[in-house]
Amino acid sequence: MNIQINGVNLIISFKVRKMINNKFVIKLDQLLPQFNNELKTAFLHIQKDKKYKNYIAKFDMALPGHKNTFHAEICHHDLVSAITNLREAIEHQIKKYKHTN
C-alpha cells in the first residue's frame, strides 16, 4: 500500500512511521489482498492540537471500482490509541464494503 503521511504540529519520526506500518498498513493489506499495492493509495493526516493536547488522525483511501473513498477521523489524547482506533474504523468500513460486493 502506498501511504502518504502528513504531520501538523508534530514530527513524523521513524518510530512513528514504523508504528503506523505495523499497526495500520500491514492489517489493511491483509484485508485487501485482491488489489495490487500500486492501486491502494492512502493519505494519513496526523495533527497535534496544542490547545487541548489531542491528536487528530484522518485517513482517506480510494480503491478502483469503488465510487466513494474510505474516510475516518479520530481524536484522542494518545497517538498510539488514535492510530489504533482509526485502523478499527477503516477495518469496519472495508469489511462492510467487502460484504456488499
Number of C-alpha atoms within 10 A of each C-alpha: 17 13 16 11 14 15 14 13 11 13 12 13 10 9 9 13 12 12 15 19 15 11 15 18 18 12 14 18 15 9 14 16 9 8 13 10 12 8 12 17 15 20 16 21 16 25 19 20 15 10 6 8 11 16 24 21 22 19 23 16 17 16 15 11 6 9 8 10 13 18 17 18 18 18 20 16 14 12 18 15 14 21 26 15 18 23 21 16 17 20 17 12 15 16 13 11 12 11 8 7 6
